[in-house]
Amino acid sequence: MDTKFSSWFTEQVDEREMHLFLKSDKSVSFNTDFQHIETHELAAHGKTIVIDGAVQSAERDEYLFHEALVHPAMLSHPEPKKVLILGGGEGATLREVLKHPSVESVTMVDIDEKFVDYCKLNLIQWHRGSFFDKKVTLLCQDGRAFLKNNPSNIYDVIIIDITDILEDGPAIALYTKEFYKLCKERMSDNGMLAIQSLVLSPSEWAHHATVARTVRTSFKYVNSYNLFVPSFISTWGFLIASNFTDASKISNLEIHHKILERDLANKLKAYDEYTHVGMFQLTKDLRMNLAKSGSILEDGKPLIFEPSDRI
């Protein structure tokens, strides 16, 4: 064993599963008003951000997650000019949005100012200076309150890059029926909504399915897609929603042309026209499970994720 690495970080996924990561002694740990933050140097994944005990983003593969979250929605819009990011504290989502030349302004709203300030200084590998771009307005406040209190602000693309659903966490209010209705009201007629949406695999899909059903209460076209993220040790789910277009039906040729038109080909490491089409090709059993009826998430009501049965 490399003498630089002498201990292990343990991620307790749930009562059934935990992951062990070999780490060096180059670790940082601190609390904010909202969450517990750690950064570790992991042998397999490089510098890694951990929030409330869960791996959030790793230096060596964060581009997989952030390209998958941002570009399907951005390329499904004919000319995104005004973009809103809710969450995204590391600045990597911001970095990807700014790659699109049509973008005139990006508002990023993250509730945790202490974490964002830490990222500005210590996670340059993630944000690549994006926080300081003249197109960017950075606000450290509650994202839902920001939407509610600014009814005149209309966006072409809204990207939700927040932490997972926790019953006692600050993110729960950004997963409900009422919140997605508010997003719809703040979007242009051809607007696109992109959401990071929890694990999505044939063995674990119920949480994602509940979010998808909730989003469908406000949007005509809602599509699930997924991508394996090595540092998560899971296949991660995303949602794209619109009342304008079905992003899953856009051909690889159209995506290819848009990538060339926007001069993105050399700026993307994982995402291209083949990746776009492939991410929407879910397995038969997963498609059947996602089509089942079940609960939705609503303000002031208990978190219920149904159905829990598998085919």
N, C-alpha and C positions, 0 to 999 in steps of 0.2 A: 504494500500500500504506500502511496506517495505520502511522505512525512508531512507535507503541507496540509493534509486532510486527516483529521483525527477524531471526528465525531459525526453524528448523524442528526439531520432534521427529520422529524416525524410529522407527517400530515395525516390527521385523523379524518378520513372522509366521512364516515358514519360509523354506526355500531358494528358494521360488517367488514369494514375495509380500512386499512391504513397504508400509507406509502412511506418508504424510508429513502432519504437522499443523503449521500455522503457529502459533507460540507467542510470547509476550512474554518479557521477561527476568525475570519474576517466578517463578522456579523454585526448588524446594528438592530436595535430594538427600541421602540418608543410608542407611547400612546398619544393619540389626538383626542379631541372632544368626541369623536365618532367611532374610532376603530383602533385596533392594535396593529402596528406596522412592524414588520421585520424585513431586513434584506440579508440574504445569505449568498456566499460564493459556493455554488454547488458544482461538484465535479462533472456531472453530466450536462448541466444546463447553463453554467456561468452565473453571473449575478442575477439573483432572483428575488422578486418582491412577493412577500407573503402578507396577506391581510386577514386578520382574525383567524389565523391558523391555516388558511387555505392558500395554496400557490396561486398567485394572481397573474404574474407575467415574468418571463425569463428571457434573458438577454439573447440567447441563441435561437429562440423560435418565436419571439413575440410578433415578428413580422407576419407569421402565418395567421395568427388571430386577427391582427389589426387590418391586414389587407382584406381578409375575408369579411370583416365587419363593415368596412368602409366602401370598397369599390363596387360591389354589386348594386348598391343603392345609388351611388354617384353616377355610374355609367348607365343606369336605367332611366335617369333623368336627362332630358335633351340638352340642358344647359344650366347646371346648378350654379347659382350666383350667391345665394344667401344660405348659410348652413348653421345649424345649431347642434352643439354637442353637449349632452348632459352626462356628467361624469368625466371619465377619461383622464384622471389625474396625472398619469405618467407623461402625457403629451404625445403619445404615439398615434392615437386616433387623429389628433390635430395635424400631426406630420403628414399622414396619409391624405387627409382632406385637402391640404394645401398643395398637393401635387397636381390638382386639376386647375388648369389655367383660367377657366371661366369663373372661378370663385372670386368674389369681390369682398366678402366679409364672412368671418366665422366668429360666432359667439360660443365660448366654452363656459359652462356653468358647473362648478364642482363645489359641493358643500364643505369640503375639508381643506381649509386654507393651509393648515400646517403641513398636510401631506403634499399638497401642490407645491408649496415652497421648498420642501425637501426634494421633490422631483426636479424642480428647476435647477437646483445646485448639484444634485448627485446622480441624476438619471439622464445625462446628456445623450447617452447611447440610444435612449428611447425618443426623446423629443427633438433632437438635432436642431435646437434653436427655435423651434416652432412657436414657443411661447412669446417670442420677441418679434414675430412677424407683424408688420404694420396693418395687416388685414384682420388681426386677431383682437377680440375683446374678451378678456378673462375676468370672470366674476366668481367670487367664492361665496355662494349662497345656496339656498334650497332651490333645486331645479324646478320642482312643481310650482312653488310659489312664484318663481320668475315667470313661468308661462302664464299663470293666472293673472299676474299683475301687469303684464305687458301685452294686452290684446291686439295692439296695432302692429306688433312684430310678426311678420309672416315669413316662413322659411320654405325653401325648395327641398331641402333634405334635413331631417332630424335624425341624429344618431345617438342611441342610448347605450352608453358604455359604463354601466354601474355594477356594483358588487351583486352577488347572488342574493336570492330571497332569504331573509332571516326575519323571524317573527318579531324580534325586538330590535331590528336594525333600521337605519335611516332609509334604506332603499325600498322597503315594502310599498311605500306610497307611490312609487314609480313603476309599479307592476299591475295596477288595478284598472278596471273598466273605466272608471271616472278619469283616470290619468290619460289613458289612450284617447278618450273622447276629446280631452283638452289638446292633445297633440294634433289630432285631426283638425281642430278649429284654428290651429296656428300654422297650418301648411297651405301652400299654394295649391291650385287645382290639380297640377301635375306633380305634386309633392311626393316624396318617398320617405318612408320611415324604416330605419334599420335598428335592430335590437340584438344585443348579446343575450342568448336565451338558454343557458344552462346545458347540462349534459344531454346529448341526443344520440342514443344508440339503441339497438334492438333489445338490450337488457335494461336500459334506463331511459325512459321517455316521458313518464307521467307528468313531471314538473314542467317540462317544455310544452307538452300538449295542453296543459292548463293555461299557460301564458298565451299560446297560439289561439285557443278558443276565446280568451279574453280580448285579444287584439281584434278578432273577427267581429266583435260587437260594434266596432267603429269603421272597419275597412273592408272593402269589397274583395281585394286581392291580398291574401296573406299566405306566404310560402315559407316553409321550413327548409333549411339547408344545413349541412354540417361539414366539419373538417377535423381530422385528427391533429391534436396539439400534443407533442411529446411530453412537455413539462407538466401538462395536466394529467397525463396518463389516461386520457379519455378522448372520445370523439365529441367535439363541442358543437352545440347547436346555435343557430342564428335564425332570426325572422326578418323578412322584408315585407313591408305592407304599403299599399297604395290604393287610392280610388281612381287611379289613372291608367296603370298598366300592370300586367302580370309579368314580373321580372323573370320568372322561371321559363317563360315562353320566348324570351329573347334569344336569337340564334347565336351560335359561336361566331358566325361571319359578322354579324352586326356588332358584337362586342369587340371583335378584332379591329374593325374599322374605327370604332370609337377610341380604342386604345391608341391607334396610330394618329388619329385626328388631335388627340389631346397630348401627344408626345409622352406617353406613359411607358412605352415598352421597356426602356432601359431604367425605369424608376421602380419597377415592380419585381420582386424576387420570386414570388410563388404564384400570384394571380395572373391569369390570362384568359383567353376565350375558352380554352379547354377546361381550365379549373372552374370557370363560372358554370358551365353546363354540368360538369361532374359533381359539383357540390349539391346540386338539386336532385341528383339521382339516388334517392333513398331506397333501401331494400324493401322488398314486398311486405314483410312482416311489420316493419316500422311504419310504412305507409298505412297499413290497415289499423294499427294501433292509434296513429295520429288522427284517423278519421272517426274514431269513436266519440260519442257524446260524453259530456261530463261537466264538472264544476268549472266556474270562472272565479276570478279574483275581484272582490269588490271592497270599497272603503268600509271600514268598521265591521267587517265580517271575518270569521275565523278562516285561516288558511286551510283549504281542503284541496287535495290533489287526487282527483278521480278521473277515470277508473284506475285501479291498481292492478287489475288482472291483466294477464298477457295471453296472447293467442297461442 
